Amino acid sequence: MTSTPVDAPRLFPDRLVVAVDGTSGSGKSSTCRGVATRLGLRYLDTGAMFRAMTWWMLQHGVDVHDPAAVAARCAEPAIASGTDPSAPTITVDGTDVAVAIRSDEVTAAVSPVSTVPEVRARLLALQRAIIGAEVEPTGIVVEGRDIGSVVVPDAPVKLFLTADAAARASRRAAESGATDVAATEQSLRSRDAIDSGRATAPLLLADGAVQVDTTGYTLEEVVELVVAMVDRVRS
């Protein structure tokens, strides 16, 4: 687990960073966009960045199961993320890939690409550059799987969202239009196992993070909970 010493300088002392980690299908994206919109903050989906990297690898014929091959080329794609919560964007080499990165092919390949240390280092630098950019508003809600543990371990607000696997599968199936909920649940469990077990920046509950089980709550209730946490930090 990565943590920040008490006497260490903050990474972004002039930024309100809301770091939201959690499992697939736990409601991170909807919650983060809702919170950012309510509070007038920017929004960054780091998962989309990993999907964009994966899409590029597939488009260029790179074997995503060969870590050395992925590492050798991960510096090539130009990945840009828009931070408007009402209309977030993601481009690769100037091409809009917002829809393409949600394909089954990318979904199946993103975990092995995400475990490559060189990929994580490249995207970590991009993520921190976006968080620290001199733009308005300076505050930002960032979602992913290692935001509170690695990307911004000293974020003033840190959450870890989770939910029952069956509930997550039902939500994800509803979003994608999938009819085999059992297969969706198995896919989510597999992704959880890979993300939690990887050597570099594993999915975990970061020091100081508040764990929220969203199974029995509506989206609006979860958004209200997070907004209240941010308001306490601001006051």
The 8 nearest C-alpha neighbors of each residue, nearest first, counted from 0:
[[1, 2, 148, 205, 206, 203, 200, 149],
 [2, 0, 148, 149, 3, 152, 205, 206],
 [1, 3, 152, 148, 206, 0, 4, 153],
 [2, 4, 152, 153, 5, 7, 1, 6],
 [5, 3, 7, 6, 2, 8, 153, 9],
 [4, 6, 7, 3, 8, 2, 153, 9],
 [5, 7, 4, 8, 3, 9, 153, 2],
 [8, 6, 4, 5, 9, 3, 10, 153],
 [9, 7, 10, 6, 12, 5, 4, 11],
 [10, 8, 12, 11, 153, 7, 154, 3],
 [9, 11, 12, 8, 151, 153, 154, 152],
 [10, 12, 14, 9, 13, 131, 130, 15],
 [13, 11, 9, 14, 10, 8, 15, 154],
 [14, 12, 11, 15, 137, 138, 131, 9],
 [15, 13, 138, 11, 12, 137, 16, 131],
 [14, 16, 138, 139, 17, 155, 13, 137],
 [15, 17, 139, 154, 14, 138, 140, 18],
 [16, 18, 140, 156, 157, 141, 139, 19],
 [19, 17, 157, 141, 147, 146, 16, 156],
 [18, 20, 142, 158, 159, 157, 141, 17],
 [21, 19, 144, 159, 143, 142, 158, 146],
 [22, 20, 160, 159, 161, 144, 23, 25],
 [21, 23, 161, 25, 24, 191, 160, 20],
 [24, 22, 25, 187, 21, 191, 167, 190],
 [23, 25, 167, 26, 171, 22, 170, 168],
 [24, 26, 161, 162, 23, 22, 167, 27],
 [25, 27, 24, 29, 28, 30, 160, 213],
 [28, 26, 30, 29, 25, 31, 142, 160],
 [29, 27, 31, 30, 26, 32, 142, 44],
 [30, 28, 32, 31, 26, 27, 33, 218],
 [29, 31, 33, 27, 28, 222, 32, 26],
 [32, 30, 34, 28, 33, 29, 27, 35],
 [31, 33, 84, 35, 29, 34, 30, 36],
 [32, 34, 30, 36, 31, 35, 29, 37],
 [33, 35, 31, 37, 36, 32, 222, 30],
 [36, 34, 40, 32, 38, 37, 33, 39],
 [35, 37, 39, 33, 34, 38, 32, 84],
 [38, 36, 34, 35, 39, 33, 226, 40],
 [39, 37, 35, 36, 40, 34, 226, 33],
 [38, 40, 36, 35, 37, 41, 136, 138],
 [41, 39, 35, 139, 138, 38, 136, 36],
 [40, 42, 139, 82, 83, 35, 140, 138],
 [43, 41, 82, 140, 84, 139, 141, 35],
 [44, 42, 141, 82, 45, 140, 142, 41],
 [43, 45, 142, 46, 47, 141, 143, 42],
 [46, 44, 48, 47, 143, 43, 142, 49],
 [45, 47, 49, 48, 44, 143, 50, 142],
 [48, 46, 50, 45, 49, 44, 51, 89],
 [47, 49, 51, 45, 46, 50, 52, 78],
 [50, 48, 52, 46, 51, 47, 53, 113],
 [49, 51, 47, 53, 48, 52, 100, 109],
 [52, 50, 48, 54, 53, 49, 100, 47],
 [51, 53, 49, 55, 50, 54, 48, 56],
 [52, 54, 50, 56, 51, 55, 109, 49],
 [55, 53, 51, 57, 56, 52, 105, 100],
 [54, 56, 58, 52, 53, 57, 59, 51],
 [57, 55, 61, 53, 59, 58, 54, 60],
 [56, 58, 60, 54, 59, 55, 61, 53],
 [57, 59, 55, 56, 60, 54, 61, 53],
 [60, 58, 56, 57, 61, 55, 54, 62],
 [59, 61, 57, 58, 56, 62, 55, 63],
 [60, 62, 56, 59, 63, 57, 68, 69],
 [61, 63, 64, 65, 60, 68, 69, 57],
 [64, 62, 65, 61, 112, 69, 111, 108],
 [63, 65, 62, 111, 66, 112, 69, 108],
 [64, 66, 68, 62, 63, 67, 69, 61],
 [67, 65, 69, 68, 115, 70, 64, 63],
 [66, 68, 70, 69, 65, 71, 115, 72],
 [67, 69, 71, 65, 66, 70, 61, 62],
 [70, 68, 66, 71, 67, 72, 73, 63],
 [69, 71, 67, 73, 117, 68, 72, 66],
 [70, 72, 68, 69, 67, 73, 74, 117],
 [73, 71, 74, 70, 69, 75, 68, 56],
 [72, 74, 70, 75, 118, 69, 71, 76],
 [73, 75, 72, 76, 121, 71, 118, 70],
 [74, 76, 73, 72, 77, 71, 55, 92],
 [77, 75, 78, 92, 74, 91, 73, 55],
 [78, 76, 92, 91, 75, 79, 93, 90],
 [77, 79, 91, 90, 76, 92, 80, 48],
 [80, 78, 90, 89, 91, 77, 81, 88],
 [81, 79, 89, 88, 82, 90, 78, 43],
 [80, 82, 88, 87, 83, 89, 79, 43],
 [83, 81, 42, 41, 87, 43, 84, 80],
 [82, 84, 87, 86, 85, 41, 81, 42],
 [85, 83, 32, 42, 86, 87, 82, 36],
 [84, 86, 83, 87, 36, 32, 82, 33],
 [85, 87, 83, 84, 88, 82, 81, 32],
 [88, 86, 83, 81, 82, 84, 85, 89],
 [87, 89, 81, 80, 86, 97, 90, 82],
 [88, 90, 80, 97, 79, 96, 95, 81],
 [91, 89, 95, 94, 79, 96, 93, 78],
 [90, 92, 78, 94, 93, 77, 76, 79],
 [93, 91, 77, 94, 76, 90, 78, 79],
 [92, 94, 91, 90, 95, 77, 79, 78],
 [95, 93, 90, 91, 92, 96, 89, 97],
 [94, 96, 90, 97, 89, 93, 91, 88],
 [97, 95, 99, 98, 90, 100, 89, 94],
 [98, 96, 89, 99, 95, 100, 88, 90],
 [99, 97, 96, 100, 101, 102, 95, 89],
 [98, 100, 96, 101, 102, 97, 54, 105],
 [99, 101, 50, 102, 98, 105, 96, 97],
 [102, 100, 99, 98, 105, 106, 103, 97],
 [103, 101, 104, 105, 100, 99, 106, 98],
 [102, 104, 106, 105, 107, 101, 100, 108],
 [105, 103, 107, 102, 106, 108, 101, 54],
 [104, 106, 108, 102, 107, 103, 109, 100],
 [107, 105, 103, 104, 108, 109, 102, 101],
 [106, 108, 104, 105, 109, 103, 110, 102],
 [109, 107, 105, 106, 110, 111, 104, 63],
 [108, 110, 112, 106, 53, 111, 50, 105],
 [109, 111, 113, 112, 108, 114, 190, 193],
 [112, 110, 114, 113, 109, 108, 64, 63],
 [111, 113, 109, 110, 114, 115, 63, 53],
 [112, 114, 110, 111, 115, 109, 49, 118],
 [113, 115, 111, 112, 197, 116, 110, 199],
 [114, 116, 118, 113, 117, 112, 66, 119],
 [117, 115, 119, 118, 120, 199, 114, 70],
 [118, 116, 120, 70, 119, 115, 121, 73],
 [119, 117, 121, 115, 116, 120, 73, 122],
 [118, 120, 116, 122, 117, 121, 123, 115],
 [119, 121, 123, 117, 118, 122, 116, 124],
 [122, 120, 118, 124, 119, 123, 117, 125],
 [121, 123, 125, 119, 124, 120, 126, 118],
 [122, 124, 120, 126, 125, 121, 119, 127],
 [123, 125, 122, 127, 121, 126, 128, 120],
 [126, 124, 122, 128, 123, 127, 129, 121],
 [127, 125, 123, 129, 128, 124, 122, 130],
 [126, 128, 130, 124, 129, 125, 131, 123],
 [127, 129, 125, 131, 126, 130, 132, 124],
 [130, 128, 132, 126, 127, 131, 125, 43],
 [131, 129, 127, 128, 132, 126, 139, 137],
 [130, 132, 128, 129, 127, 133, 11, 14],
 [133, 131, 129, 134, 130, 128, 137, 127],
 [134, 132, 131, 135, 137, 136, 129, 130],
 [135, 133, 132, 137, 136, 131, 129, 138],
 [136, 134, 137, 133, 138, 41, 40, 132],
 [135, 137, 138, 40, 134, 41, 39, 139],
 [138, 136, 135, 14, 134, 139, 133, 15],
 [139, 137, 15, 40, 14, 136, 16, 41],
 [138, 140, 41, 40, 16, 42, 141, 17],
 [141, 139, 17, 42, 16, 35, 41, 31],
 [142, 140, 43, 18, 42, 19, 17, 44],
 [143, 141, 19, 44, 20, 45, 18, 43],
 [142, 144, 20, 45, 46, 146, 145, 19],
 [143, 145, 20, 202, 21, 146, 142, 22],
 [146, 144, 148, 149, 147, 143, 202, 200],
 [145, 147, 150, 18, 148, 149, 151, 143],
 [148, 146, 152, 151, 18, 205, 145, 157],
 [147, 149, 205, 152, 145, 1, 146, 2],
 [150, 148, 145, 152, 146, 151, 147, 1],
 [149, 151, 146, 152, 145, 147, 123, 148],
 [150, 152, 154, 147, 153, 146, 149, 148],
 [153, 151, 147, 148, 149, 154, 2, 3],
 [152, 154, 151, 155, 3, 9, 10, 147],
 [153, 155, 16, 151, 156, 152, 157, 18],
 [156, 154, 153, 16, 157, 17, 15, 232],
 [157, 155, 17, 154, 18, 229, 16, 158],
 [158, 156, 208, 18, 147, 19, 17, 154],
 [159, 157, 209, 19, 208, 210, 20, 18],
 [158, 160, 210, 20, 21, 19, 209, 211],
 [161, 159, 21, 211, 210, 212, 25, 20],
 [160, 162, 212, 25, 22, 21, 213, 211],
 [163, 161, 214, 212, 213, 25, 164, 167],
 [162, 164, 166, 165, 214, 167, 161, 212],
 [165, 163, 167, 166, 168, 162, 184, 188],
 [166, 164, 168, 167, 163, 169, 184, 181],
 [167, 165, 169, 163, 168, 164, 170, 214],
 [166, 168, 24, 164, 170, 165, 169, 25],
 [167, 169, 184, 165, 171, 166, 170, 183],
 [168, 170, 166, 172, 167, 171, 173, 180],
 [171, 169, 173, 167, 168, 172, 174, 166],
 [170, 172, 174, 168, 173, 169, 24, 167],
 [173, 171, 177, 169, 175, 174, 170, 176],
 [172, 174, 170, 176, 171, 175, 169, 177],
 [175, 173, 171, 172, 176, 170, 177, 169],
 [176, 174, 172, 177, 173, 171, 170, 101],
 [175, 177, 173, 172, 174, 178, 171, 179],
 [178, 176, 172, 175, 179, 173, 180, 183],
 [177, 179, 180, 176, 172, 173, 183, 181],
 [180, 178, 182, 181, 177, 183, 172, 184],
 [179, 181, 183, 182, 178, 168, 172, 184],
 [182, 180, 184, 183, 179, 185, 168, 165],
 [181, 183, 185, 184, 180, 179, 186, 168],
 [184, 182, 180, 186, 181, 185, 168, 187],
 [183, 185, 168, 181, 187, 186, 182, 180],
 [184, 186, 182, 188, 183, 187, 189, 181],
 [185, 187, 183, 189, 184, 188, 182, 190],
 [188, 186, 190, 184, 189, 185, 191, 183],
 [189, 187, 191, 185, 190, 186, 184, 192],
 [188, 190, 186, 192, 187, 191, 185, 193],
 [189, 191, 187, 193, 192, 188, 194, 186],
 [190, 192, 188, 194, 189, 193, 195, 187],
 [191, 193, 189, 195, 190, 194, 196, 188],
 [194, 192, 190, 196, 191, 195, 197, 189],
 [193, 195, 191, 202, 196, 192, 201, 197],
 [196, 194, 202, 201, 192, 193, 197, 191],
 [195, 197, 193, 194, 192, 201, 198, 202],
 [198, 196, 201, 199, 194, 195, 193, 114],
 [197, 199, 201, 196, 200, 114, 116, 195],
 [198, 200, 197, 201, 116, 114, 115, 119],
 [201, 199, 145, 198, 149, 202, 197, 148],
 [202, 200, 195, 197, 194, 199, 203, 196],
 [201, 203, 195, 144, 194, 145, 200, 204],
 [204, 202, 205, 201, 195, 145, 144, 148],
 [203, 205, 159, 208, 206, 202, 210, 148],
 [206, 204, 148, 208, 147, 203, 207, 0],
 [207, 205, 208, 2, 204, 148, 0, 147],
 [206, 208, 205, 209, 157, 204, 158, 147],
 [207, 209, 157, 158, 205, 206, 159, 210],
 [210, 208, 158, 159, 157, 211, 207, 204],
 [209, 211, 159, 158, 160, 208, 212, 204],
 [210, 212, 160, 213, 159, 161, 209, 158],
 [213, 211, 161, 162, 214, 160, 210, 215],
 [212, 214, 162, 216, 215, 211, 161, 25],
 [215, 213, 162, 212, 216, 163, 166, 161],
 [216, 214, 213, 217, 212, 162, 166, 163],
 [217, 215, 213, 214, 220, 218, 221, 219],
 [216, 218, 220, 219, 221, 215, 213, 214],
 [217, 219, 221, 220, 222, 30, 216, 29],
 [220, 218, 222, 217, 221, 223, 30, 216],
 [219, 221, 223, 217, 218, 222, 216, 224],
 [220, 222, 224, 218, 223, 219, 225, 217],
 [223, 221, 219, 225, 224, 220, 30, 34],
 [224, 222, 226, 220, 221, 225, 219, 227],
 [223, 225, 221, 227, 222, 226, 220, 228],
 [224, 226, 228, 222, 227, 223, 229, 221],
 [227, 225, 223, 229, 228, 224, 222, 230],
 [226, 228, 230, 224, 225, 229, 223, 231],
 [229, 227, 225, 231, 226, 230, 224, 232],
 [228, 230, 226, 232, 231, 227, 233, 225],
 [229, 231, 233, 227, 232, 228, 234, 226],
 [232, 230, 228, 234, 229, 233, 227, 226],
 [231, 233, 229, 230, 234, 228, 155, 156],
 [232, 234, 230, 231, 229, 15, 228, 155],
 [233, 231, 232, 230, 229, 228, 227, 226]]
